[in-house]
Amino acid sequence: MKTSAVRPPRWAARYGPPVLAFAAVLTGWEAYVRAMNVPAYILPSPSLVLETLFTDRATLFPALLVTLKTTFDALAAAIIGGVGLAILFTQWKWVERSFLPFAIVLQVTPIVAIAPLLLIYLEAPVAMLVCAFLVAFFPILSNTALGLASADPNLVDLFKLYRATRWQTLLHLRLASALPYFLGGLRIGGGLALIGAIVAELAAGNAGKGAGLAFRISEAGYRLNIPRMFAALALISLTGIAIFAALSALSSYLLGRWHDSAAGLER
Amino acid sequence: MPPMTRPLVSFQNAGKIYNNGTVALAGFDLDVRGSEFLTLLGPSGCGKSTILRLIAGLDNVSSGTLARGFALDHASIGFVFQDPTLMPWASVFDNVFLPLRLRGFARNKASPAVDDALALVGLASSGRAFPRELSGGMRMRASIARALVLRPLVLLMDEPFAALDEITRFKLNDDLLALQGELGTTIVFVTHSVFESVYLSTRIAVMAARGRAVAEIAIDAPSPRGMDFRTSSVYAHYCAQVSRALQRAMDGDLT
């Protein structure tokens, strides 16, 4: 007897399970709150959080833009600084020996401990930018440096054989070899930049026009406006997911035809 | 008697000790003559790959001399590694274009030479493919095309077909011999295979540990070679002779 298995479309197989799992959690949460009559100041239902997102949009979305600006400015600075320093590390070992300890010190010191100090020395917006930069910088630096040093030794020999200059080797071999590593670091750094921005905003406690999402969470907490806290948290989570998804898409686009990691993403 | 021509490469009492103290070569003597197909055959660790690296200028001898009958520049040596060693992020065309790009050639100016090299190895229609889209044999062809694109004087090949299946290996053996016949390139080839060495070579240097030469065997067989040669008694005789020499190399018997 012949049997033909009906396979779901590729997009359904890829996105179906996480979407269904997410929907199941939200439904369970909503049902629990309604069934148990849980007050909104204890645990708001997902529908109330959604409603608050809409009704408080005039407060929340400008705050989101402030947080996003800090996040992306810090990420851009981390890319420039991390890649630049990684290149210097691989070109001159003494630079690595001299500056890597500083990078490690900044990485292992908790950002919540550094933030108050930065807020004393710097203007609040600059201090927040520096906090977000510090946490995003190290994964980009370390991954890119690893990638630059991981070029295929046979290809390195081949470049030597053809009398390639140091810059030709960097441009045509090492930077391309480092791309998958850099993109891995960027995905981590993107999420960390957002976390750094939030932590810095909490430490700064800036009110007014320049207030970010973290301040709105603190403010809502003081006022026991729990639905707004959840709404702000949801915005932060969605932003983090969007950053990760965008960087994953970029990675897939840049590596799709040649690197196993991107081929794995497509499976 | 034909006049003696100066060898292309000459090792005289050459030694190579790596920084970690490993003695790769000691008292090694070998001449590589123009247009020959010389195979270095021997057990692992006998210094075959070191010899190729020394010829290519990727390493220097620690003692003795290594003389080359040519100036070591961009175009004098082609190198094919055991792995195809292609840049996975670049198309086959761009991989073959690499030696020309490093010499400062513009892409459009180099295009005819790249196309010629691809055609030589039977990859004329695969220039736009990426290495991961090719079979193992096609990747190795691309690697050979890259090594030949500058028409080098000497082609160094370090166990290039070791990872390939027998059928692909036979085909590439034939194609390599045809290429050498067409271009006249001197080839120094490293392999562990007695059968491959006899089929391809005009001369085989059988080596023992630290590059000690156990035997040099000239393969006096006509070209082009094909299935007739592979199945002939002459081929079987040479294989037996080389196998015995290899056994002596493995036993450490230098007599």
Interface residues (C-beta under 8 A of the other chain):
Chain A: D152 N154 L155 D157 L158 F159 K160 L161 Y162 R163 A164 Q168 H172 L173 A176 L179 R257 W258 H259 D260 A263
Chain B: R53 A56 G57 L58 D73 H74 I77 F79 F81 D83 T85 M87 P88 W89 A90 L98 P99 R101 L102 R103 F130 P131 R132 E133
